[in-house]
Amino acid sequence: MKNRKRLMENAIHGIFLILGLITVGCVLLITVYLVISGIPAIRKIGILNFLFGRKWASTAVEPQYGIFPFILTSIYGTAGAIVAGVPIGFMTAVYLAKIAPLKVKIVIEAAVSLLAGIPSVVYGLVGMMVLVPGIRIVFHIPDGASLLAAIIVLAIMILPSIIKVSLTALEAVPREYEDASLALGATPVETYFRVSVPAAKSGIAAAVVLGVGRAIGEAMAIMMVAGNAPNMPKVFQSVRFLTTAVASEMSYAADGSLQKQALFSIALVLFLFIMLINAVLNFFLKHSKE
């Protein structure tokens, strides 16, 4: 009987190991493919001209392949979405975990789950039909498709990830911590923010990391609300992100052309950009734990 259980455990461990190796192998394959496909265009264009060039005109008579506006737009859009979305998601998670009545909590959690299940194209469609005209009317500008619209849509899209992961982390904090704080004379609000939140900071930080990943990697929704024009980023101007630059031109770029190679180079830059952000966030997360 013991030998049978041991064999079962070894078999399960082996399955988990194989699945983990498959995951690592997929990441390595994607990395190698992007490097092989993206390096040739960077060599032809020049790394400085490619990364810091301010004009993208891939179909012009004399094409130019500068992606600096795309890089800045992705940074500004992601940062804006995080600044707008994280406080709302965090405070909602604290309310649901510690303050909300059970019936209210059930309703809001169901709404958050529904929000997480909505396809990206639906966010983009609603943003294009409601948000873009609203920005045009409120701010009296010719076109509401802009960086501001993209930031608002991204902030809404990252809310479910932030709320769900933060809520799970807050609910995992032992009740004894809060009871001890209340017994020492702290108010409930002080207990929530000075005891529960610090105890759950690793989970909350993980929620922020997931939100950053969702914001950086989104393409379809922001393509529909940002205008998709290769301009330098301004709040009320149409812009193009790194993701939308690849998605908008890949379908008609000729195989083997410099344009298609440049699009793979953009994908490589985006991949390295995401890896760098995750590495930095994980570094600060581990540093805070220590």
Backbone bond lengths (Angstrom), bond angles and torsions (degrees), N, CA, C in turn:
res aa  C-N    CA-C-N  psi(-1)  N-CA   C-N-CA  omega(-1)  CA-C   N-CA-C  phi
1 M - - - 1.468 - - 1.531 111.39 -
2 K 1.338 115.37 -44.93 1.463 119.58 179.23 1.516 110.91 -64.77
3 N 1.348 115.82 -40.09 1.460 119.12 178.96 1.531 111.26 -63.66
4 R 1.333 115.18 -37.23 1.469 118.89 178.90 1.523 111.11 -65.51
5 K 1.331 117.15 -43.78 1.461 120.79 177.67 1.525 111.30 -62.58
6 R 1.350 115.37 -39.79 1.460 119.50 179.98 1.526 110.70 -64.72
7 L 1.354 116.02 -40.14 1.463 119.93 178.09 1.528 110.70 -64.38
8 M 1.326 116.50 -40.29 1.468 120.54 178.18 1.519 111.27 -63.29
9 E 1.332 116.13 -43.93 1.466 119.61 178.54 1.516 111.03 -63.32
10 N 1.329 117.15 -43.07 1.462 120.35 178.67 1.528 111.15 -63.11
11 A 1.348 115.82 -39.11 1.466 119.53 178.75 1.529 110.89 -64.68
12 I 1.333 116.35 -42.65 1.473 120.36 179.05 1.524 110.41 -65.12
13 H 1.334 116.64 -43.28 1.468 119.60 177.17 1.520 110.86 -60.39
14 G 1.334 116.09 -39.78 1.463 119.55 178.68 1.518 112.18 -64.68
15 I 1.346 116.69 -39.91 1.464 120.12 178.20 1.520 110.58 -63.73
16 F 1.338 116.94 -44.77 1.464 120.34 178.77 1.529 111.11 -62.04
17 L 1.335 116.20 -39.58 1.460 119.84 178.66 1.522 111.12 -63.65
18 I 1.324 116.78 -43.13 1.467 120.47 179.51 1.526 111.08 -63.77
19 L 1.338 116.54 -43.32 1.472 119.94 178.43 1.522 111.28 -62.93
20 G 1.345 116.68 -40.63 1.459 119.84 176.99 1.522 112.08 -63.39
21 L 1.334 116.54 -41.59 1.470 120.54 178.55 1.522 111.32 -66.16
22 I 1.337 116.70 -35.80 1.471 119.63 176.80 1.523 110.37 -63.07
23 T 1.336 116.16 -42.10 1.467 120.27 178.72 1.526 110.96 -61.56
24 V 1.332 115.88 -47.81 1.464 119.81 178.61 1.522 110.65 -62.53
25 G 1.341 116.70 -39.78 1.459 120.37 179.14 1.519 112.28 -63.14
26 C 1.337 116.98 -39.30 1.471 120.18 178.02 1.519 111.14 -62.88
27 V 1.335 116.06 -43.19 1.471 119.87 178.18 1.530 110.66 -62.18
28 L 1.319 116.50 -42.83 1.464 120.31 179.79 1.526 111.07 -64.80
29 L 1.335 117.31 -40.79 1.456 120.51 179.31 1.533 111.16 -63.47
30 I 1.332 115.73 -43.28 1.465 119.62 178.27 1.528 110.29 -62.48
31 T 1.323 115.90 -42.86 1.465 120.06 -179.55 1.522 111.12 -62.25
32 V 1.325 116.39 -48.14 1.468 120.39 -179.12 1.527 110.78 -62.88
33 Y 1.331 116.81 -42.49 1.461 120.19 -179.34 1.529 111.39 -63.30
34 L 1.337 117.01 -43.91 1.462 119.88 179.54 1.524 111.54 -65.55
35 V 1.317 116.85 -38.93 1.470 120.29 179.05 1.524 110.16 -64.52
36 I 1.329 116.62 -47.29 1.467 120.27 -178.99 1.532 111.47 -64.06
37 S 1.337 116.19 -38.91 1.468 120.17 -177.35 1.521 113.14 -81.32
38 G 1.329 117.29 -27.03 1.461 119.89 -173.56 1.510 115.76 -94.80
39 I 1.323 117.49 -26.58 1.461 120.34 -176.64 1.529 113.42 -64.26
40 P 1.360 120.81 -41.15 1.470 120.11 -177.17 1.525 113.88 -55.55
41 A 1.333 117.79 -43.80 1.470 120.20 -179.50 1.518 111.09 -66.07
42 I 1.335 117.16 -39.14 1.464 119.91 179.04 1.529 110.21 -63.77
43 R 1.325 117.21 -37.29 1.461 120.27 177.48 1.529 111.51 -65.75
44 K 1.339 117.02 -42.28 1.471 120.31 -178.61 1.523 111.84 -69.57
45 I 1.338 115.85 -43.01 1.468 120.00 -176.66 1.520 111.39 -79.20
46 G 1.329 116.84 -35.46 1.461 121.74 -173.55 1.510 109.08 100.99
47 I 1.312 116.87 129.53 1.462 119.58 -172.44 1.531 112.30 -63.80
48 L 1.339 117.18 -36.87 1.468 119.66 179.73 1.521 110.87 -70.38
49 N 1.346 116.99 -43.22 1.464 119.94 177.86 1.521 111.26 -64.39
50 F 1.324 116.39 -34.76 1.462 120.32 -178.28 1.526 111.19 -72.92
51 L 1.324 117.20 -48.54 1.464 121.04 -175.48 1.525 113.26 -77.69
52 F 1.329 117.23 -33.29 1.466 119.91 -173.25 1.524 113.33 -115.27
53 G 1.320 116.93 3.43 1.460 119.08 173.91 1.516 110.75 -67.61
54 R 1.329 116.64 142.62 1.466 120.55 -173.73 1.524 113.39 -101.71
55 K 1.324 117.60 3.86 1.459 119.50 -178.11 1.518 110.39 -131.45
56 W 1.319 114.97 131.03 1.466 121.85 175.13 1.524 107.71 -116.49
57 A 1.318 116.69 112.20 1.465 122.47 177.91 1.516 107.40 -140.65
58 S 1.324 115.90 76.63 1.465 121.19 -171.84 1.520 113.24 -73.78
59 T 1.345 118.31 -19.45 1.467 121.04 -178.20 1.528 112.78 -109.26
60 A 1.322 117.67 8.73 1.457 121.02 179.60 1.529 110.68 -73.90
61 V 1.349 115.66 166.87 1.464 120.27 177.47 1.519 110.28 -60.09
62 E 1.324 115.28 -42.12 1.460 121.48 173.11 1.534 106.89 -114.39
63 P 1.318 117.13 89.20 1.472 120.31 -173.25 1.523 112.79 -64.28
64 Q 1.333 113.91 146.94 1.457 121.34 175.32 1.525 108.17 -128.03
65 Y 1.334 115.04 142.00 1.457 120.68 -173.43 1.526 110.69 -129.84
66 G 1.305 116.21 65.43 1.463 120.72 175.27 1.517 110.74 -101.83
67 I 1.319 117.86 126.12 1.475 120.57 -174.80 1.528 112.50 -109.91
68 F 1.324 118.10 12.13 1.465 119.23 -179.35 1.530 112.40 -58.66
69 P 1.348 119.68 -39.79 1.482 118.35 175.75 1.517 113.05 -61.21
70 F 1.341 117.35 -35.94 1.464 120.42 179.49 1.528 110.99 -67.39
71 I 1.325 116.08 -40.23 1.462 120.34 -179.73 1.531 110.34 -64.10
72 L 1.334 115.88 -48.47 1.465 119.29 179.57 1.529 111.33 -62.36
73 T 1.318 116.53 -41.54 1.466 120.24 179.57 1.520 111.06 -61.48
74 S 1.332 117.35 -43.28 1.470 120.71 178.89 1.524 110.90 -63.27
75 I 1.339 116.42 -40.74 1.466 119.82 179.31 1.529 110.87 -66.09
76 Y 1.329 116.38 -48.49 1.462 119.89 -178.90 1.531 111.29 -64.76
77 G 1.320 116.68 -42.46 1.462 120.01 -178.64 1.520 112.04 -64.84
78 T 1.330 115.78 -44.04 1.471 119.39 179.17 1.519 110.98 -66.07
79 A 1.334 116.65 -45.20 1.466 120.40 179.63 1.527 110.93 -61.89
80 G 1.330 116.82 -42.63 1.462 119.70 178.68 1.514 112.65 -63.35
81 A 1.340 116.28 -41.11 1.466 119.94 178.86 1.522 111.29 -65.18
82 I 1.324 117.14 -39.17 1.460 120.74 179.35 1.532 110.52 -67.77
83 V 1.331 116.71 -43.77 1.471 120.56 179.78 1.528 110.67 -62.26
84 A 1.325 116.65 -38.05 1.463 119.51 -178.87 1.527 112.45 -82.64
85 G 1.335 117.09 -37.39 1.455 119.85 -171.88 1.513 115.56 -87.13
86 V 1.336 117.21 -35.75 1.465 119.90 -175.47 1.529 112.48 -63.00
87 P 1.335 120.29 -48.92 1.476 118.36 179.39 1.529 112.75 -59.67
88 I 1.334 116.93 -41.01 1.471 119.43 179.75 1.522 110.44 -65.35
89 G 1.327 116.70 -47.19 1.459 120.07 -179.88 1.512 112.79 -64.16
90 F 1.326 116.34 -40.97 1.466 120.76 -179.80 1.522 111.26 -65.07
91 M 1.321 117.06 -47.78 1.461 119.74 -179.36 1.527 111.54 -65.85
92 T 1.334 116.75 -35.03 1.458 119.72 176.03 1.520 110.93 -64.18
93 A 1.332 116.76 -41.41 1.469 120.50 178.92 1.519 111.33 -64.12
94 V 1.332 117.69 -41.72 1.466 120.93 177.73 1.527 110.45 -63.22
95 Y 1.315 116.42 -42.90 1.465 120.07 179.25 1.529 111.18 -61.85
96 L 1.329 116.69 -45.80 1.460 120.43 -178.52 1.520 111.94 -66.92
97 A 1.331 116.18 -38.70 1.465 119.68 -175.34 1.526 112.65 -76.61
98 K 1.337 118.04 -32.25 1.459 119.47 -168.92 1.533 115.44 -122.44
99 I 1.309 118.58 -23.05 1.459 119.69 -169.68 1.525 112.84 -118.59
100 A 1.318 118.26 -40.89 1.464 122.36 -169.58 1.532 112.16 -63.01
101 P 1.335 118.10 138.40 1.470 121.23 170.82 1.534 109.98 -62.07
102 L 1.305 116.00 158.03 1.463 120.64 -173.68 1.531 111.88 -58.61
103 K 1.338 117.20 -44.72 1.465 119.65 -178.42 1.525 111.44 -64.09
104 V 1.326 116.41 -41.75 1.464 119.92 178.16 1.531 110.65 -65.14
105 K 1.328 116.24 -40.68 1.456 120.72 179.29 1.524 111.43 -61.39
106 I 1.322 117.03 -42.12 1.463 120.86 -179.75 1.526 110.74 -63.13
107 V 1.326 116.44 -42.74 1.469 120.65 -179.04 1.527 110.79 -65.86
108 I 1.334 116.60 -46.25 1.466 119.49 -177.64 1.523 110.90 -67.87
109 E 1.326 117.62 -40.36 1.463 119.78 177.82 1.523 111.22 -62.01
110 A 1.326 117.13 -38.27 1.463 119.95 176.82 1.524 111.02 -64.96
111 A 1.339 116.09 -39.50 1.468 119.70 177.86 1.522 111.25 -65.27
112 V 1.339 116.83 -39.97 1.465 120.59 179.02 1.529 110.18 -65.59
113 S 1.317 117.27 -41.58 1.464 120.76 177.83 1.529 110.98 -62.70
114 L 1.330 115.88 -39.92 1.463 119.88 176.90 1.520 110.83 -64.94
115 L 1.328 116.29 -39.66 1.460 120.87 178.53 1.527 111.06 -62.60
116 A 1.326 115.93 -36.53 1.464 119.95 179.35 1.520 112.17 -69.99
117 G 1.332 117.23 -27.00 1.462 120.81 -177.05 1.515 114.79 -88.82
118 I 1.325 117.96 -5.90 1.462 120.39 -179.33 1.533 109.66 -72.51
119 P 1.330 119.45 129.38 1.469 121.02 179.13 1.522 112.35 -63.65
120 S 1.325 115.67 153.42 1.464 120.49 -178.17 1.520 112.07 -59.98
121 V 1.333 116.29 -37.63 1.463 119.28 -177.29 1.525 111.17 -64.43
122 V 1.344 117.42 -29.13 1.460 120.03 177.98 1.527 110.13 -70.58
123 Y 1.334 116.51 -41.61 1.471 119.21 173.83 1.524 110.12 -56.34
124 G 1.332 115.65 -46.33 1.459 119.41 -179.60 1.510 112.32 -63.82
125 L 1.338 117.30 -40.01 1.461 120.38 -179.78 1.525 111.72 -65.04
126 V 1.341 116.00 -46.32 1.470 119.36 178.39 1.526 110.39 -63.76
127 G 1.331 116.30 -41.43 1.459 119.51 177.70 1.513 112.29 -61.81
128 M 1.335 116.42 -40.77 1.462 120.68 -179.16 1.528 111.82 -68.61
129 M 1.332 116.70 -36.01 1.460 120.54 -176.32 1.528 113.27 -86.21
130 V 1.337 117.56 -28.07 1.465 120.84 -174.20 1.531 111.95 -114.69
131 L 1.342 116.35 -53.35 1.458 120.30 -173.09 1.525 112.52 -69.81
132 V 1.320 116.92 -47.30 1.472 120.39 -177.44 1.526 111.95 -60.54
133 P 1.349 119.50 -49.52 1.481 118.41 175.54 1.532 112.55 -62.43
134 G 1.347 116.82 -34.89 1.460 119.28 178.73 1.519 112.10 -63.49
135 I 1.317 117.43 -43.44 1.475 120.76 177.55 1.527 110.34 -63.52
136 R 1.323 116.63 -40.14 1.476 120.06 179.75 1.522 110.86 -62.23
137 I 1.326 116.96 -40.79 1.468 120.36 -177.71 1.523 111.26 -75.03
138 V 1.328 117.25 -44.17 1.469 120.92 -175.52 1.527 111.52 -66.89
139 F 1.323 116.94 -43.04 1.462 120.20 -174.75 1.532 113.30 -99.19
140 H 1.342 117.39 2.32 1.464 122.40 175.48 1.535 111.41 54.46
141 I 1.313 115.46 55.35 1.458 121.67 178.54 1.527 108.53 -120.38
142 P 1.347 117.04 157.88 1.469 119.48 -176.03 1.529 113.69 -62.78
143 D 1.340 117.95 -36.54 1.461 121.38 -176.49 1.522 109.39 -141.45
144 G 1.321 116.53 130.46 1.460 120.45 -178.71 1.515 113.94 -84.34
145 A 1.341 117.90 -9.30 1.467 120.79 177.43 1.525 108.03 -70.49
146 S 1.317 116.97 109.16 1.462 119.92 -168.81 1.521 110.56 -158.28
147 L 1.330 114.33 178.46 1.467 120.69 176.41 1.524 110.56 -62.35
148 L 1.320 117.80 -37.23 1.463 121.26 179.13 1.527 111.07 -60.64
149 A 1.324 117.12 -44.75 1.463 120.39 178.53 1.520 111.06 -61.59
150 A 1.336 116.62 -41.31 1.466 120.35 179.24 1.526 111.16 -63.95
151 I 1.332 117.18 -41.00 1.464 120.79 179.63 1.523 110.82 -63.10
152 I 1.318 117.32 -43.12 1.467 120.90 -179.16 1.528 110.43 -64.13
153 V 1.327 117.08 -45.08 1.470 120.81 179.93 1.527 110.57 -63.87
154 L 1.327 117.36 -43.98 1.465 120.35 179.22 1.526 111.10 -64.04
155 A 1.330 116.95 -39.71 1.465 120.36 179.25 1.527 110.93 -61.26
156 I 1.330 116.79 -39.31 1.465 120.15 178.32 1.525 110.30 -69.69
157 M 1.324 117.21 -38.04 1.464 120.81 -176.37 1.529 113.07 -69.30
158 I 1.333 117.61 -29.68 1.466 119.55 -178.57 1.528 112.51 -86.43
159 L 1.328 117.50 -9.37 1.465 120.08 -178.04 1.527 113.45 -58.24
160 P 1.343 119.88 -46.16 1.476 118.18 -177.92 1.519 113.60 -58.87
161 S 1.336 117.39 -41.97 1.472 120.26 179.78 1.523 110.79 -62.52
162 I 1.317 116.34 -46.13 1.467 120.55 -177.77 1.524 110.93 -65.57
163 I 1.323 117.01 -44.14 1.461 120.79 -177.62 1.521 110.84 -66.15
164 K 1.317 117.43 -48.24 1.464 120.75 -174.93 1.529 111.63 -64.53
165 V 1.331 117.44 -48.28 1.466 120.02 -177.17 1.528 110.51 -69.21
166 S 1.335 117.68 -41.49 1.466 120.28 178.13 1.520 111.36 -64.54
167 L 1.319 116.95 -39.38 1.461 121.18 178.68 1.525 111.09 -62.94
168 T 1.320 116.33 -43.99 1.471 119.97 177.76 1.523 111.27 -61.32
169 A 1.333 116.45 -42.15 1.462 120.30 179.68 1.526 111.74 -65.24
170 L 1.318 117.43 -41.07 1.467 120.98 -179.38 1.527 111.45 -68.81
171 E 1.304 117.02 -38.00 1.471 120.06 179.64 1.526 112.15 -71.53
172 A 1.339 116.62 -18.93 1.468 120.07 179.49 1.522 112.74 -83.26
173 V 1.331 117.93 -9.10 1.466 120.90 178.99 1.528 108.92 -68.30
174 P 1.324 118.99 128.05 1.482 121.02 -178.85 1.532 112.10 -57.59
175 R 1.298 115.36 138.21 1.456 121.02 -179.22 1.530 111.32 -62.85
176 E 1.322 117.03 -26.26 1.469 120.75 -178.72 1.529 111.82 -61.39
177 Y 1.330 117.67 -33.04 1.461 120.77 178.91 1.529 110.68 -60.59
178 E 1.322 115.75 -46.55 1.457 120.07 -178.63 1.531 111.39 -70.10
179 D 1.322 116.69 -38.94 1.463 119.59 178.88 1.525 111.27 -62.27
180 A 1.321 116.18 -40.07 1.463 119.65 178.66 1.514 111.11 -65.56
181 S 1.342 117.03 -41.01 1.462 120.27 179.05 1.526 111.22 -64.88
182 L 1.323 117.28 -43.02 1.460 120.67 178.80 1.526 111.24 -65.98
183 A 1.327 116.91 -35.59 1.462 120.63 179.15 1.519 111.69 -66.93
184 L 1.335 117.20 -27.15 1.471 121.19 178.54 1.525 112.46 -83.23
185 G 1.324 117.72 -0.81 1.457 120.37 175.14 1.511 115.59 104.73
186 A 1.328 117.97 2.40 1.462 120.44 179.19 1.526 109.87 -73.47
187 T 1.320 116.18 148.02 1.461 120.40 176.33 1.530 109.22 -76.28
188 P 1.334 117.67 162.53 1.473 119.24 178.18 1.526 113.24 -56.53
189 V 1.344 116.69 -42.56 1.472 119.45 -178.94 1.524 110.50 -64.66
190 E 1.336 116.59 -43.38 1.464 119.65 176.86 1.529 110.79 -60.84
191 T 1.299 116.81 -39.11 1.465 120.86 179.23 1.520 111.27 -64.04
192 Y 1.333 116.31 -42.86 1.466 119.55 -178.37 1.533 111.33 -62.60
193 F 1.332 115.94 -44.61 1.468 119.06 -172.24 1.525 113.52 -90.95
194 R 1.331 118.26 -19.29 1.464 119.89 -179.14 1.528 113.70 -106.69
195 V 1.316 116.05 -12.30 1.466 119.50 179.45 1.524 111.09 -120.47
196 S 1.331 116.69 -57.44 1.468 120.38 -174.36 1.525 112.06 -67.56
197 V 1.327 115.75 -46.81 1.471 118.67 -177.64 1.529 112.02 -64.77
198 P 1.344 120.34 -47.42 1.466 118.48 176.28 1.531 113.34 -59.75
199 A 1.337 116.53 -35.06 1.461 118.86 179.13 1.523 111.95 -68.58
200 A 1.335 116.91 -25.86 1.465 121.25 -178.51 1.522 112.67 -104.44
201 K 1.340 117.81 16.76 1.466 119.98 -171.92 1.525 113.11 -64.88
202 S 1.329 118.05 -30.71 1.464 118.98 179.46 1.522 110.75 -66.35
203 G 1.339 116.75 -41.97 1.456 120.40 177.47 1.517 112.13 -66.91
204 I 1.337 116.85 -38.23 1.459 120.53 178.21 1.520 109.98 -66.46
205 A 1.333 116.88 -39.59 1.466 120.44 176.81 1.523 110.74 -63.56
206 A 1.329 117.30 -38.74 1.461 120.55 176.34 1.525 110.91 -62.68
207 A 1.326 116.63 -36.06 1.465 120.49 177.24 1.523 110.79 -63.69
208 V 1.325 116.44 -40.51 1.465 120.32 178.16 1.523 110.52 -64.44
209 V 1.339 116.89 -40.87 1.468 120.88 178.49 1.531 110.40 -60.61
210 L 1.340 116.81 -44.00 1.459 120.25 177.49 1.525 111.26 -62.60
211 G 1.327 115.99 -39.63 1.458 119.44 178.11 1.508 112.35 -63.84
212 V 1.323 116.99 -41.23 1.469 121.12 177.64 1.526 110.28 -62.09
213 G 1.337 116.00 -44.90 1.460 119.35 179.27 1.518 112.55 -61.39
214 R 1.334 116.56 -40.80 1.471 120.34 178.74 1.523 110.52 -65.92
215 A 1.315 117.17 -41.10 1.464 120.49 -177.59 1.524 111.56 -68.08
216 I 1.327 117.27 -42.52 1.462 120.27 -178.19 1.521 111.47 -68.85
217 G 1.328 116.91 -38.60 1.453 120.36 -173.18 1.512 115.78 -85.57
218 E 1.317 119.23 -5.61 1.456 121.04 -177.23 1.531 110.97 -73.40
219 A 1.325 116.90 140.23 1.467 120.82 -178.46 1.532 111.99 -129.63
220 M 1.334 116.69 -54.90 1.461 119.73 -169.73 1.524 112.83 -61.93
221 A 1.337 116.97 -48.19 1.464 119.65 -175.87 1.527 111.57 -63.76
222 I 1.329 116.82 -45.54 1.463 118.06 -176.87 1.524 111.48 -74.04
223 M 1.342 117.72 -24.16 1.458 119.37 174.53 1.521 110.79 -62.36
224 M 1.337 116.14 -32.39 1.459 121.09 -176.65 1.519 113.24 -82.45
225 V 1.337 117.78 -20.46 1.475 119.33 -175.85 1.530 113.84 -116.55
226 A 1.333 117.99 -12.13 1.463 119.82 -175.12 1.521 113.69 -95.02
227 G 1.330 117.68 -8.07 1.457 119.96 178.80 1.516 114.02 92.70
228 N 1.349 116.93 -28.20 1.466 122.65 175.38 1.525 112.77 56.88
229 A 1.325 117.26 41.76 1.465 122.29 175.60 1.522 108.85 -109.59
230 P 1.340 118.26 136.79 1.475 121.04 -174.50 1.526 112.88 -78.52
231 N 1.323 116.55 61.66 1.463 122.05 -179.97 1.524 110.82 -101.22
232 M 1.328 115.64 160.52 1.451 119.84 169.27 1.526 108.28 -65.61
233 P 1.325 117.17 140.73 1.472 119.47 -170.75 1.521 113.83 -67.52
234 K 1.328 114.94 126.61 1.456 124.04 170.17 1.519 107.43 -137.35
235 V 1.306 116.73 150.64 1.464 121.40 -170.76 1.526 111.61 -57.57
236 F 1.323 118.03 -43.36 1.463 121.61 -174.42 1.523 112.42 -106.53
237 Q 1.321 117.12 25.71 1.457 121.30 -179.44 1.524 110.55 -119.22
238 S 1.322 115.95 147.00 1.456 120.07 176.50 1.525 109.97 -64.22
239 V 1.318 116.10 137.26 1.460 121.32 -174.76 1.518 109.74 -137.49
240 R 1.333 115.15 170.37 1.464 121.66 177.47 1.519 108.81 -133.55
241 F 1.324 116.60 130.94 1.458 123.06 177.95 1.530 109.72 -88.87
242 L 1.330 116.15 168.14 1.461 120.38 176.27 1.528 111.07 -59.66
243 T 1.321 116.48 -42.77 1.461 120.03 -178.52 1.528 111.50 -65.51
244 T 1.322 116.88 -44.01 1.461 119.80 -178.01 1.521 111.52 -71.80
245 A 1.321 117.40 -26.43 1.469 119.76 176.03 1.524 110.70 -62.37
246 V 1.326 115.98 -41.41 1.467 120.05 178.30 1.525 110.46 -71.51
247 A 1.322 117.43 -46.75 1.468 121.07 -175.15 1.526 112.58 -65.95
248 S 1.324 117.97 -33.73 1.463 120.35 -173.39 1.526 113.41 -79.32
249 E 1.344 118.77 -24.55 1.461 120.40 -174.70 1.522 114.21 -114.07
250 M 1.322 118.08 -13.80 1.460 119.67 -175.00 1.527 112.48 -63.56
251 S 1.338 117.48 -30.39 1.464 120.16 -174.51 1.523 112.80 -69.39
252 Y 1.344 118.29 -30.14 1.466 119.50 -177.46 1.531 113.69 -113.42
253 A 1.326 117.63 4.51 1.467 119.63 176.08 1.531 109.37 -74.26
254 A 1.331 116.24 132.19 1.465 120.82 -177.70 1.522 110.67 -70.74
255 D 1.322 115.62 142.17 1.458 120.46 178.45 1.529 110.56 -62.10
256 G 1.329 115.22 132.64 1.455 120.50 178.78 1.511 114.47 83.09
257 S 1.335 118.26 -5.86 1.464 121.09 -179.40 1.519 110.82 -77.24
258 L 1.323 114.78 160.48 1.459 119.86 177.67 1.519 110.76 -64.80
259 Q 1.334 117.19 -31.68 1.460 120.52 178.11 1.526 111.31 -61.13
260 K 1.339 116.66 -46.38 1.461 119.70 -179.36 1.519 110.89 -67.89
261 Q 1.329 117.19 -38.86 1.456 120.35 176.79 1.529 110.49 -62.78
262 A 1.341 116.77 -38.44 1.464 120.34 178.42 1.521 111.35 -65.79
263 L 1.334 117.20 -34.70 1.461 120.22 177.29 1.527 111.12 -65.92
264 F 1.334 116.10 -38.79 1.468 118.77 173.98 1.526 110.91 -65.13
265 S 1.315 116.46 -33.82 1.475 119.76 176.76 1.523 110.84 -65.56
266 I 1.339 117.10 -38.54 1.469 120.57 175.31 1.527 109.98 -61.77
267 A 1.334 116.10 -43.28 1.470 119.66 178.14 1.525 110.72 -61.28
268 L 1.325 117.07 -38.18 1.470 120.46 177.95 1.527 110.77 -64.92
269 V 1.331 116.71 -43.57 1.467 120.74 178.31 1.526 110.10 -62.28
270 L 1.317 117.12 -43.17 1.466 121.15 178.47 1.527 110.88 -62.19
271 F 1.319 117.00 -42.55 1.465 121.92 179.14 1.526 110.72 -61.31
272 L 1.330 116.58 -46.64 1.466 120.64 179.28 1.530 110.95 -66.86
273 F 1.320 116.00 -35.29 1.461 121.20 178.73 1.527 110.82 -62.78
274 I 1.333 116.42 -45.12 1.463 120.92 179.03 1.526 110.52 -65.36
275 M 1.334 116.83 -42.73 1.466 120.24 178.58 1.520 111.23 -61.10
276 L 1.337 116.80 -40.69 1.461 121.02 -179.88 1.526 110.88 -64.52
277 I 1.331 117.02 -44.86 1.463 120.33 -179.90 1.523 110.73 -63.40
278 N 1.337 116.91 -43.95 1.465 119.68 178.67 1.523 111.59 -63.01
279 A 1.339 116.99 -39.80 1.460 120.34 179.45 1.524 110.68 -64.52
280 V 1.335 116.74 -42.46 1.468 120.51 179.94 1.523 110.78 -65.15
281 L 1.333 117.02 -45.71 1.462 120.37 -179.84 1.530 111.40 -64.14
282 N 1.324 116.82 -40.94 1.469 119.86 178.32 1.523 111.38 -66.18
283 F 1.337 116.51 -35.38 1.464 120.21 177.96 1.522 110.79 -62.51
284 F 1.344 115.99 -47.83 1.464 119.34 179.83 1.527 111.18 -66.89
285 L 1.342 116.53 -33.36 1.456 119.98 178.40 1.518 111.17 -65.52
286 K 1.320 117.91 -44.94 1.459 121.83 178.32 1.523 110.38 -67.26
287 H 1.339 116.76 -37.67 1.454 120.62 179.73 1.528 110.78 -64.51
288 S 1.356 115.83 -38.99 1.472 119.25 179.42 1.525 111.21 -68.81
289 K 1.348 116.63 -33.34 1.469 119.47 176.99 1.525 111.36 -64.69
290 E 1.342 115.12 -40.67 1.463 118.59 -179.56 1.533 110.94 -68.11
